């Protein structure tokens, strides 16, 4: 029996990973805030693969009680923890000068601190087993920070740093710590990010950073229209990382992620020039605003 605990499993990448891992033979425990979606996904997995193949726990991963209950549920039912997939996330948009601080705190709570807390819960179990894989869902934004996405990138950078340290710390016990770095993938996170940005920055057209916002809004619009790869491409890579005998420390998903990943090794001035070109913003913005 192989088991996996998946956060943010109600939709998008998390749901695709749950279905793919179940197809591979895993028993999966799903957690997210949307009970109705978790219930439906667990029922689909059970109907396809048999009873006791899927458990679900509605709750907020930023709450300690949810995290502990999820780990306890896996251990009480199946007795082992083979894979932790830290997938829950959110995307807070906004220029550094204007981004909402409360939203940034939420970004770090979900995207970094909750992941750390779950690693601390499953780490002792995996060390005792002398096996296990902790898979953290990062992003190419965890390697390269883009305008209007600084808060999101900051949380992903933090997650990558936690992974780097944990990877070395857990190696003596045969526990692998892996990071997945997708590029842009069509999921509901774009609608949620757009709604958050419209709430916190309703007058972005008057912002001195409006050119950056306009480019980002166009990218979000394309993703919301489905003009990009689906979450299944990420799920296949996660499944490979969970099952291969010798997993890599980092997996970049999609051609976009591999191309943008090259930017992380460019000299800073050249990287900045490339990003400005991607956003269509000149070196010197002659705005009539402040």
C-alpha positions as CSV (number, residue, x, y, z in Angstrom):
1,X,0.0,0.0,0.0
2,X,1.2,3.5,-0.9
3,X,-0.5,6.6,0.6
4,X,-0.5,10.2,-0.3
5,X,-1.8,13.3,1.6
6,X,-2.8,16.1,-0.9
7,X,-3.6,19.7,0.1
8,X,-5.6,22.0,-2.1
9,X,-7.2,18.8,-3.7
10,X,-10.7,20.2,-4.5
11,X,-9.8,21.4,-8.0
12,X,-7.1,22.2,-10.5
13,X,-3.7,20.7,-10.0
14,X,-4.6,19.1,-6.7
15,X,-7.6,17.3,-8.0
16,X,-5.7,16.1,-11.1
17,X,-2.8,14.8,-8.9
18,X,-5.3,12.9,-6.7
19,X,-6.9,11.2,-9.7
20,X,-3.5,10.4,-11.3
21,X,-1.9,9.0,-8.1
22,X,-5.1,6.9,-7.4
23,X,-4.7,5.5,-10.9
24,X,-1.1,4.6,-10.1
25,X,-2.3,2.6,-7.1
26,X,-2.1,5.1,-4.2
27,X,-4.5,5.5,-1.4
28,X,-5.2,9.3,-1.3
29,X,-6.3,11.6,1.5
30,X,-7.7,14.9,0.1
31,X,-8.0,18.1,2.0
32,X,-9.2,21.6,1.0
33,X,-11.9,24.0,2.1
34,X,-14.6,22.9,-0.4
35,X,-16.4,19.9,1.1
36,X,-18.7,19.4,-1.8
37,X,-15.9,19.1,-4.3
38,X,-13.8,16.8,-2.1
39,X,-16.8,14.6,-1.5
40,X,-17.4,14.3,-5.2
41,X,-13.8,13.6,-6.1
42,X,-13.4,11.0,-3.3
43,X,-16.6,9.3,-4.6
44,X,-15.3,9.2,-8.2
45,X,-12.0,7.7,-7.0
46,X,-13.7,5.1,-4.9
47,X,-16.1,4.2,-7.7
48,X,-13.2,3.7,-10.1
49,X,-10.7,2.0,-7.9
50,X,-12.6,0.4,-5.0
51,X,-13.5,1.2,-1.4
52,X,-10.9,2.7,1.1
53,X,-8.9,4.3,-1.8
54,X,-9.9,7.9,-1.0
55,X,-10.5,9.8,2.2
56,X,-11.3,13.5,2.5
57,X,-11.1,16.1,5.2
58,X,-12.6,19.6,4.6
59,X,-10.7,22.4,6.3
60,X,-8.3,25.3,6.0
61,X,-4.7,24.1,5.7
62,X,-3.5,27.2,7.6
63,X,-5.3,25.9,10.7
64,X,-3.3,23.6,13.0
65,X,-6.3,21.4,13.7
66,X,-6.9,20.7,10.0
67,X,-3.3,19.7,9.5
68,X,-3.2,17.4,12.5
69,X,-6.5,15.8,11.7
70,X,-5.4,15.1,8.1
71,X,-2.1,13.4,9.2
72,X,-3.9,11.5,11.9
73,X,-6.6,10.3,9.4
74,X,-4.0,8.9,7.1
75,X,-2.1,7.1,9.9
76,X,-5.1,5.7,11.6
77,X,-6.6,4.4,8.4
78,X,-3.6,3.2,6.5
79,X,-0.7,3.2,9.0
80,X,1.9,4.9,6.8
81,X,2.7,8.2,5.0
82,X,4.5,7.8,1.7
83,X,3.8,11.1,0.0
84,X,2.9,14.6,1.2
85,X,1.9,16.9,-1.7
86,X,1.9,20.5,-0.5
87,X,-0.3,21.9,-3.2
88,X,-2.6,24.4,-1.6
89,X,-1.9,27.9,-2.8
90,X,-3.2,31.3,-3.7
91,X,-1.9,34.1,-6.0
92,X,-1.9,37.6,-4.7
93,X,-1.3,40.3,-7.4
94,X,-0.1,43.8,-7.2
95,X,2.9,46.0,-7.5
96,X,5.2,46.0,-4.4
97,X,4.2,49.6,-3.6
98,X,0.5,48.9,-3.8
99,X,-0.1,45.2,-2.8
100,X,-2.4,44.6,0.1
101,X,-0.4,43.6,3.2
102,X,-3.2,41.5,4.7
103,X,-3.4,39.5,1.5
104,X,0.4,39.1,1.5
105,X,0.3,37.6,5.0
106,X,-2.4,35.2,3.7
107,X,-0.1,34.3,0.8
108,X,2.7,33.3,3.1
109,X,0.4,31.5,5.5
110,X,-0.9,29.2,2.7
111,X,2.1,29.1,0.4
112,X,4.9,28.7,2.8
113,X,4.1,28.4,6.5
114,X,1.4,25.8,6.2
115,X,3.7,23.7,4.0
116,X,6.4,24.0,6.7
117,X,4.0,23.0,9.4
118,X,2.9,19.9,7.5
119,X,6.5,19.0,6.8
120,X,7.1,19.1,10.6
121,X,4.2,16.7,11.1
122,X,5.0,14.1,8.5
123,X,8.8,14.4,8.9
124,X,9.0,12.2,12.1
125,X,6.7,9.6,10.5
126,X,8.8,9.4,7.3
127,X,12.1,9.2,9.3
128,X,10.7,6.3,11.3
129,X,9.7,4.6,8.1
130,X,13.1,5.5,6.6
131,X,11.2,6.4,3.5
132,X,8.8,9.0,2.1
133,X,8.6,11.9,-0.3
134,X,7.6,15.4,0.4
135,X,6.6,17.1,-2.8
136,X,6.1,20.9,-2.7
137,X,4.2,22.6,-5.5
138,X,6.2,25.7,-6.3
139,X,6.2,27.6,-9.6
140,X,8.6,29.0,-12.1
141,X,7.8,32.2,-10.1
142,X,9.8,30.6,-7.3
143,X,12.9,31.0,-9.5
144,X,12.2,34.3,-11.3
145,X,10.1,37.2,-9.8
146,X,7.8,39.1,-12.2
147,X,6.2,42.5,-11.9
148,X,2.9,42.6,-10.1
149,X,3.6,39.0,-8.8
150,X,6.2,39.9,-6.1
151,X,4.1,38.6,-3.2
152,X,3.4,35.3,-4.9
153,X,7.0,34.9,-5.9
154,X,8.2,35.7,-2.4
155,X,6.1,32.9,-0.9
156,X,7.4,30.5,-3.6
157,X,11.0,31.6,-3.0
158,X,10.5,30.9,0.7
159,X,9.1,27.5,-0.1
160,X,12.1,26.7,-2.3
161,X,14.5,27.7,0.5
162,X,12.6,25.4,2.9
163,X,12.9,22.6,0.4
164,X,16.6,23.1,-0.1
165,X,17.3,22.8,3.6
166,X,14.9,20.0,4.2
167,X,16.3,18.0,1.3
168,X,19.7,17.8,2.9
169,X,18.4,17.3,6.4
170,X,16.2,14.3,5.5
171,X,18.6,12.6,3.2
172,X,20.1,10.3,5.9
173,X,16.7,8.7,6.5
174,X,16.0,8.1,2.8
175,X,13.3,10.8,2.7
176,X,13.2,12.8,-0.6
177,X,12.1,16.5,-0.7
178,X,11.1,17.5,-4.2
179,X,9.9,20.7,-5.8
180,X,7.6,21.0,-8.8
181,X,7.9,24.2,-10.9
182,X,5.0,24.6,-13.4
183,X,4.7,27.4,-15.8
184,X,1.3,28.9,-16.4
185,X,-1.4,26.3,-16.1
186,X,-5.2,26.7,-16.7
187,X,-6.8,26.4,-13.3
188,X,-9.3,28.3,-11.1
189,X,-6.4,30.2,-9.4
190,X,-6.5,32.8,-12.2
191,X,-10.2,33.7,-11.5
192,X,-9.5,33.9,-7.8
193,X,-6.4,36.0,-8.3
194,X,-8.3,38.3,-10.6
195,X,-11.1,38.7,-8.1
196,X,-8.6,39.5,-5.3
197,X,-6.8,42.1,-7.5
198,X,-10.1,43.8,-8.5
199,X,-11.1,44.0,-4.9
200,X,-7.8,45.4,-3.5
201,X,-6.8,47.5,-6.6
202,X,-10.1,48.6,-8.2
203,X,-8.5,51.7,-9.9
204,X,-5.4,50.0,-11.3
205,X,-5.8,52.0,-14.6
206,X,-4.8,55.1,-12.7
207,X,-1.8,53.5,-11.0
208,X,1.7,54.6,-12.0
209,X,2.3,50.9,-12.6
210,X,-0.6,50.5,-15.0
211,X,1.5,49.3,-17.9
212,X,2.6,46.4,-15.8
213,X,-0.9,45.7,-14.7
214,X,-2.2,45.8,-18.2
215,X,0.3,43.2,-19.4
216,X,-0.6,41.0,-16.4
217,X,-4.3,41.4,-16.9
218,X,-3.9,40.2,-20.5
219,X,-2.0,37.1,-19.4
220,X,-4.7,36.3,-16.8
221,X,-7.4,36.8,-19.4
222,X,-5.8,34.3,-21.7
223,X,-5.5,31.7,-18.9
224,X,-9.1,32.3,-18.0
225,X,-10.0,31.6,-21.6
226,X,-8.2,28.3,-21.4
227,X,-5.3,29.3,-23.6
228,X,-2.7,27.2,-21.9
229,X,-1.9,23.6,-20.7
230,X,-4.2,21.9,-18.3
231,X,-3.4,20.6,-14.8
232,X,-3.0,17.1,-16.1
233,X,0.5,17.8,-17.3
234,X,1.5,18.7,-13.8
235,X,-0.2,15.7,-12.4
236,X,1.8,13.4,-14.6
237,X,5.1,14.9,-13.4
238,X,4.0,14.7,-9.8
239,X,3.2,11.0,-10.3
240,X,6.6,10.4,-11.8
241,X,8.3,12.2,-8.8
242,X,6.2,10.1,-6.4
243,X,7.0,6.8,-8.0
244,X,10.4,6.8,-9.7
245,X,13.2,5.1,-8.0
246,X,15.5,8.1,-7.9
247,X,13.5,11.3,-8.1
248,X,15.1,14.6,-9.2
249,X,15.2,17.4,-6.7
250,X,13.4,19.8,-9.1
251,X,11.0,19.2,-11.9
252,X,10.1,22.0,-14.3
253,X,6.8,21.5,-16.1
254,X,6.0,22.8,-19.6
255,X,8.2,24.4,-22.2
256,X,7.4,27.9,-20.8
257,X,8.8,26.9,-17.4
258,X,12.0,25.5,-18.9
259,X,12.5,28.6,-21.0
260,X,11.8,31.0,-18.2
261,X,14.0,29.0,-15.8
262,X,17.0,29.9,-17.9
263,X,16.4,33.5,-16.9
264,X,17.4,32.7,-13.3
265,X,21.0,32.2,-14.4
266,X,21.2,35.4,-16.6
267,X,23.0,38.5,-15.3
268,X,20.6,40.7,-13.5
269,X,20.6,43.6,-16.0
270,X,19.9,41.2,-18.8
271,X,17.1,39.4,-16.9
272,X,15.5,42.7,-16.2
273,X,15.7,43.7,-19.8
274,X,14.0,40.4,-20.9
275,X,11.2,40.9,-18.3
276,X,10.6,44.5,-19.5
277,X,10.3,43.3,-23.1
278,X,7.9,40.5,-22.1
279,X,5.7,43.1,-20.3
280,X,6.1,45.6,-23.2
281,X,7.3,48.3,-20.8
282,X,10.1,50.7,-21.8
283,X,13.1,51.6,-19.7
284,X,11.8,55.0,-18.8
285,X,8.0,55.4,-18.3
286,X,7.0,59.0,-19.0
287,X,3.7,58.8,-17.0
288,X,1.6,61.8,-16.1
289,X,0.9,60.2,-12.8
290,X,3.2,60.4,-9.7
